[in-house]
Amino acid sequence: MQNRLKELRAERGYSQQELADRLGVSRQTIISIEKGRFDPSLPLAFQLAAAFSCRIEDIFTPHHSG
C-alpha cells in the first residue's frame, strides 16, 4: 500500500521516534511503513488514523495495478 504517513508526520512535527512512542511500536516499524515495506495491521492502522485525527483511507491507498 502507498501511504502519506511521512507527509502527515512532518505536518504535525512528529519525529519517527515520537510517533512510534505514541503508538507503542518501534521506530523501525514506522520507517518500514513509511517506505511501503510493511503494511500495518488493522488495529495499528486505526491507531495511526486516530493519532492524525483522520480516516485510514486518508493515510493509506492501495497500489493500483495496470
KOLFILO-436437 format. One record per atom (N, C-alpha, C): atom name; z, y, x. Coordinates in pm, 1 decimal, padded with zeros to 6 digits. Each point is the difference from the previous one (the first is absolute). Last residue first. Layout:
BEGIN
<pt atome="CA" w="Z" v="Y" u="X"/>
...
//
This chain:
BEGIN
<pt atome="N" w="-01323.9" v="-00199.2" u="-00184.3"/>
<pt atome="CA" w="-00139.6" v="00017.3" u="-00037.2"/>
<pt atome="C" w="-00031.7" v="00140.6" u="-00038.5"/>
<pt atome="N" w="00505.0" v="-00104.0" u="-00035.2"/>
<pt atome="CA" w="-00098.7" v="-00080.8" u="00071.6"/>
<pt atome="C" w="-00138.6" v="00030.5" u="-00052.7"/>
<pt atome="N" w="00500.4" v="00266.1" u="00042.4"/>
<pt atome="CA" w="-00115.0" v="-00027.0" u="-00085.7"/>
<pt atome="C" w="-00101.5" v="-00079.0" u="00081.1"/>
<pt atome="N" w="00558.2" v="00043.1" u="00021.1"/>
<pt atome="CA" w="-00125.8" v="00013.6" u="00075.5"/>
<pt atome="C" w="-00112.5" v="-00031.5" u="-00097.1"/>
<pt atome="N" w="00452.1" v="00196.6" u="-00206.1"/>
<pt atome="CA" w="-00059.4" v="-00123.9" u="00049.8"/>
<pt atome="C" w="-00125.4" v="00030.9" u="00081.4"/>
<pt atome="N" w="00424.1" v="00330.4" u="-00032.2"/>
<pt atome="CA" w="-00125.7" v="-00023.9" u="-00070.5"/>
<pt atome="C" w="-00061.0" v="-00127.1" u="00057.5"/>
<pt atome="N" w="00510.9" v="00296.6" u="-00011.5"/>
<pt atome="CA" w="-00085.7" v="-00110.8" u="00040.3"/>
<pt atome="C" w="-00126.5" v="-00010.8" u="-00083.5"/>
<pt atome="N" w="00316.2" v="00360.5" u="-00064.7"/>
<pt atome="CA" w="00013.9" v="-00030.3" u="00142.1"/>
<pt atome="C" w="-00102.4" v="-00103.1" u="00045.5"/>
<pt atome="N" w="00043.1" v="00143.6" u="-00453.4"/>
<pt atome="CA" w="-00021.6" v="00124.3" u="00073.7"/>
<pt atome="C" w="00008.3" v="-00022.2" u="00151.4"/>
<pt atome="N" w="00091.7" v="-00347.1" u="-00317.2"/>
<pt atome="CA" w="-00145.3" v="00025.9" u="00007.9"/>
<pt atome="C" w="-00031.7" v="00128.7" u="00075.7"/>
<pt atome="N" w="00450.8" v="-00118.6" u="-00096.0"/>
<pt atome="CA" w="-00054.9" v="-00088.1" u="00103.9"/>
<pt atome="C" w="-00149.0" v="00029.3" u="00019.1"/>
<pt atome="N" w="00273.8" v="00407.6" u="-00184.7"/>
<pt atome="CA" w="-00029.5" v="-00135.8" u="-00045.2"/>
<pt atome="C" w="-00053.2" v="-00081.8" u="00116.9"/>
<pt atome="N" w="00357.3" v="00407.7" u="00070.7"/>
<pt atome="CA" w="-00135.2" v="-00015.7" u="-00052.8"/>
<pt atome="C" w="-00019.5" v="-00144.2" u="-00044.3"/>
<pt atome="N" w="00368.7" v="00231.4" u="00269.1"/>
<pt atome="CA" w="-00006.8" v="00046.6" u="-00139.3"/>
<pt atome="C" w="-00142.5" v="-00005.2" u="-00054.7"/>
<pt atome="N" w="00178.2" v="-00164.0" u="00431.8"/>
<pt atome="CA" w="-00091.4" v="00115.1" u="-00002.8"/>
<pt atome="C" w="-00017.9" v="00055.8" u="-00140.5"/>
<pt atome="N" w="00284.0" v="-00372.3" u="00080.3"/>
<pt atome="CA" w="00036.0" v="00088.8" u="00111.0"/>
<pt atome="C" w="-00086.2" v="00125.9" u="-00000.6"/>
<pt atome="N" w="-00092.8" v="-00351.4" u="-00306.1"/>
<pt atome="CA" w="00119.4" v="00075.6" u="-00038.6"/>
<pt atome="C" w="00037.8" v="00100.7" u="00108.8"/>
<pt atome="N" w="-00353.0" v="-00294.9" u="00089.2"/>
<pt atome="CA" w="-00040.0" v="00093.5" u="-00105.3"/>
<pt atome="C" w="00118.4" v="00086.6" u="-00041.1"/>
<pt atome="N" w="00088.0" v="-00344.7" u="00301.7"/>
<pt atome="CA" w="-00080.1" v="00104.8" u="00063.3"/>
<pt atome="C" w="-00040.2" v="00106.0" u="-00102.4"/>
<pt atome="N" w="00216.6" v="-00381.8" u="-00158.6"/>
<pt atome="CA" w="00093.7" v="00084.2" u="00075.4"/>
<pt atome="C" w="-00073.6" v="00115.9" u="00066.2"/>
<pt atome="N" w="-00257.2" v="-00326.7" u="-00218.5"/>
<pt atome="CA" w="00072.1" v="00082.0" u="-00097.7"/>
<pt atome="C" w="00098.5" v="00094.1" u="00070.3"/>
<pt atome="N" w="-00222.8" v="-00310.8" u="00267.0"/>
<pt atome="CA" w="-00096.3" v="00098.8" u="-00048.5"/>
<pt atome="C" w="00066.0" v="00092.2" u="-00102.5"/>
<pt atome="N" w="00247.2" v="-00364.6" u="00154.0"/>
<pt atome="CA" w="-00007.9" v="00104.2" u="00102.5"/>
<pt atome="C" w="-00098.9" v="00109.1" u="-00041.6"/>
<pt atome="N" w="00042.6" v="-00379.8" u="-00282.3"/>
<pt atome="CA" w="00123.1" v="00080.0" u="-00000.1"/>
<pt atome="C" w="-00003.3" v="00113.4" u="00103.5"/>
<pt atome="N" w="-00373.9" v="-00297.2" u="-00006.9"/>
<pt atome="CA" w="00007.1" v="00087.3" u="-00117.3"/>
<pt atome="C" w="00130.5" v="00080.3" u="-00004.4"/>
<pt atome="N" w="-00169.6" v="-00137.6" u="00477.8"/>
<pt atome="CA" w="00032.6" v="-00077.0" u="-00120.6"/>
<pt atome="C" w="00005.8" v="00098.4" u="-00116.9"/>
<pt atome="N" w="-00310.7" v="00146.7" u="00408.1"/>
<pt atome="CA" w="00140.6" v="-00018.8" u="-00037.3"/>
<pt atome="C" w="00014.9" v="-00089.7" u="-00121.8"/>
<pt atome="N" w="-00383.2" v="-00016.0" u="00386.3"/>
<pt atome="CA" w="00014.9" v="00049.4" u="-00137.0"/>
<pt atome="C" w="00143.4" v="-00026.9" u="-00043.3"/>
<pt atome="N" w="-00251.1" v="00063.9" u="00500.6"/>
<pt atome="CA" w="00100.8" v="-00068.7" u="-00079.4"/>
<pt atome="C" w="00004.9" v="00063.4" u="-00137.6"/>
<pt atome="N" w="-00287.0" v="00159.9" u="00337.7"/>
<pt atome="CA" w="00011.4" v="-00137.2" u="00050.4"/>
<pt atome="C" w="00092.7" v="-00084.3" u="-00086.6"/>
<pt atome="N" w="-00127.3" v="00488.3" u="-00014.5"/>
<pt atome="CA" w="-00071.2" v="-00091.7" u="-00088.3"/>
<pt atome="C" w="00004.5" v="-00144.5" u="00046.1"/>
<pt atome="N" w="00215.8" v="00413.2" u="00177.2"/>
<pt atome="CA" w="-00125.1" v="-00041.4" u="00065.1"/>
<pt atome="C" w="-00079.5" v="-00098.6" u="-00083.9"/>
<pt atome="N" w="00423.8" v="00157.9" u="-00151.8"/>
<pt atome="CA" w="-00085.5" v="00117.2" u="00020.3"/>
<pt atome="C" w="-00134.7" v="-00037.6" u="00060.5"/>
<pt atome="N" w="00330.2" v="-00336.3" u="-00047.3"/>
<pt atome="CA" w="-00052.9" v="00040.3" u="-00131.0"/>
<pt atome="C" w="-00096.5" v="00116.8" u="00017.8"/>
<pt atome="N" w="00226.3" v="-00142.4" u="00383.0"/>
<pt atome="CA" w="-00096.7" v="-00101.7" u="-00043.4"/>
<pt atome="C" w="-00061.8" v="00034.6" u="-00135.5"/>
<pt atome="N" w="00348.6" v="00274.3" u="00170.5"/>
<pt atome="CA" w="-00120.5" v="00012.7" u="00083.3"/>
<pt atome="C" w="-00108.4" v="-00096.3" u="-00049.3"/>
<pt atome="N" w="00421.7" v="-00036.0" u="-00200.3"/>
<pt atome="CA" w="-00067.5" v="00124.2" u="-00041.6"/>
<pt atome="C" w="-00130.5" v="00016.7" u="00076.8"/>
<pt atome="N" w="00273.4" v="-00354.8" u="00129.9"/>
<pt atome="CA" w="-00055.2" v="-00026.3" u="-00133.4"/>
<pt atome="C" w="-00077.9" v="00121.6" u="-00049.4"/>
<pt atome="N" w="00241.6" v="00037.2" u="00400.1"/>
<pt atome="CA" w="-00122.4" v="-00079.0" u="00019.4"/>
<pt atome="C" w="-00067.2" v="-00031.2" u="-00133.9"/>
<pt atome="N" w="00423.1" v="00204.1" u="00011.2"/>
<pt atome="CA" w="-00105.3" v="00098.2" u="00026.7"/>
<pt atome="C" w="-00133.0" v="-00072.5" u="00016.9"/>
<pt atome="N" w="00357.7" v="-00247.1" u="-00303.4"/>
<pt atome="CA" w="-00015.5" v="00040.6" u="00140.3"/>
<pt atome="C" w="-00111.3" v="00103.9" u="00012.7"/>
<pt atome="N" w="00303.0" v="-00033.2" u="-00451.6"/>
<pt atome="CA" w="-00093.5" v="-00086.0" u="00072.5"/>
<pt atome="C" w="-00009.9" v="00048.5" u="00144.2"/>
<pt atome="N" w="00236.3" v="00203.3" u="-00393.8"/>
<pt atome="CA" w="00067.4" v="-00118.9" u="00049.5"/>
<pt atome="C" w="-00094.2" v="-00099.1" u="00065.6"/>
<pt atome="N" w="-00073.5" v="00455.2" u="-00195.6"/>
<pt atome="CA" w="-00043.8" v="-00118.4" u="-00073.6"/>
<pt atome="C" w="00068.4" v="-00127.9" u="00045.7"/>
<pt atome="N" w="00084.3" v="00428.4" u="00202.0"/>
<pt atome="CA" w="00016.1" v="00023.4" u="-00143.9"/>
<pt atome="C" w="-00029.0" v="-00125.8" u="-00081.2"/>
<pt atome="N" w="-00080.3" v="-00003.1" u="00467.7"/>
<pt atome="CA" w="00143.3" v="-00000.4" u="-00030.2"/>
<pt atome="C" w="00025.6" v="00016.8" u="-00149.8"/>
<pt atome="N" w="-00443.8" v="00039.5" u="00156.3"/>
<pt atome="CA" w="00046.3" v="-00138.8" u="00012.1"/>
<pt atome="C" w="00147.7" v="-00010.4" u="-00037.5"/>
<pt atome="N" w="-00184.5" v="00427.5" u="00027.0"/>
<pt atome="CA" w="-00048.5" v="-00069.4" u="-00118.9"/>
<pt atome="C" w="00047.5" v="-00144.9" u="00001.1"/>
<pt atome="N" w="00098.3" v="00255.1" u="00377.6"/>
<pt atome="CA" w="00074.8" v="00051.1" u="-00116.2"/>
<pt atome="C" w="-00042.0" v="-00072.2" u="-00127.9"/>
<pt atome="N" w="-00238.3" v="-00096.6" u="00397.2"/>
<pt atome="CA" w="00134.8" v="-00057.0" u="00002.4"/>
<pt atome="C" w="00081.9" v="00045.6" u="-00120.3"/>
<pt atome="N" w="-00430.7" v="00178.9" u="00071.0"/>
<pt atome="CA" w="-00010.6" v="-00140.5" u="-00040.4"/>
<pt atome="C" w="00138.8" v="-00062.0" u="-00007.6"/>
<pt atome="N" w="00005.6" v="00509.9" u="-00086.0"/>
<pt atome="CA" w="-00050.5" v="-00081.0" u="00111.0"/>
<pt atome="C" w="-00013.1" v="-00142.5" u="-00052.6"/>
<pt atome="N" w="-00034.6" v="00443.8" u="-00317.5"/>
<pt atome="CA" w="00077.4" v="-00116.5" u="00041.1"/>
<pt atome="C" w="-00061.8" v="-00060.9" u="00125.7"/>
<pt atome="N" w="-00144.7" v="00390.1" u="-00287.0"/>
<pt atome="CA" w="00067.6" v="00023.0" u="00126.5"/>
<pt atome="C" w="00089.0" v="-00114.7" u="00043.8"/>
<pt atome="N" w="-00310.3" v="00067.3" u="-00390.5"/>
<pt atome="CA" w="00144.2" v="00008.7" u="-00023.2"/>
<pt atome="C" w="00078.2" v="00026.7" u="00129.2"/>
<pt atome="N" w="-00471.9" v="-00055.9" u="00013.3"/>
<pt atome="CA" w="00024.6" v="00109.1" u="-00095.8"/>
<pt atome="C" w="00149.8" v="00021.8" u="-00021.0"/>
<pt atome="N" w="-00140.4" v="-00370.7" u="00257.3"/>
<pt atome="CA" w="-00015.2" v="00126.0" u="00074.1"/>
<pt atome="C" w="00028.9" v="00120.2" u="-00090.3"/>
<pt atome="N" w="-00009.1" v="-00424.8" u="-00197.1"/>
<pt atome="CA" w="00117.1" v="00009.5" u="00088.0"/>
<pt atome="C" w="-00004.0" v="00132.4" u="00076.9"/>
<pt atome="N" w="-00370.1" v="-00113.5" u="-00264.0"/>
<pt atome="CA" w="00114.5" v="00035.9" u="-00084.3"/>
<pt atome="C" w="00125.4" v="00021.2" u="00085.0"/>
<pt atome="N" w="-00385.1" v="-00153.2" u="00224.7"/>
<pt atome="CA" w="-00022.7" v="00134.5" u="-00053.6"/>
<pt atome="C" w="00120.0" v="00047.4" u="-00082.9"/>
<pt atome="N" w="-00005.1" v="-00444.9" u="00153.1"/>
<pt atome="CA" w="00017.1" v="00091.2" u="00113.6"/>
<pt atome="C" w="-00010.5" v="00145.6" u="-00046.0"/>
<pt atome="N" w="-00084.6" v="-00341.5" u="-00322.9"/>
<pt atome="CA" w="00139.5" v="00007.3" u="00041.5"/>
<pt atome="C" w="00022.5" v="00101.5" u="00112.2"/>
<pt atome="N" w="-00384.2" v="-00159.0" u="-00293.6"/>
<pt atome="CA" w="00019.5" v="00138.7" u="00040.1"/>
<pt atome="C" w="00140.4" v="00020.0" u="00055.9"/>
<pt atome="N" w="-00358.4" v="-00456.8" u="-00034.1"/>
<pt atome="CA" w="00113.5" v="00073.9" u="-00053.7"/>
<pt atome="C" w="00008.2" v="00140.0" u="00059.7"/>
<pt atome="N" w="-00303.1" v="-00510.8" u="-00091.1"/>
<pt atome="CA" w="00006.7" v="00129.0" u="00067.5"/>
<pt atome="C" w="00120.0" v="00074.3" u="-00058.5"/>
<pt atome="N" w="-00059.0" v="-00547.5" u="00035.7"/>
<pt atome="CA" w="00000.0" v="00119.3" u="-00083.9"/>
<pt atome="C" w="00000.0" v="00123.9" u="00087.2"/>
//
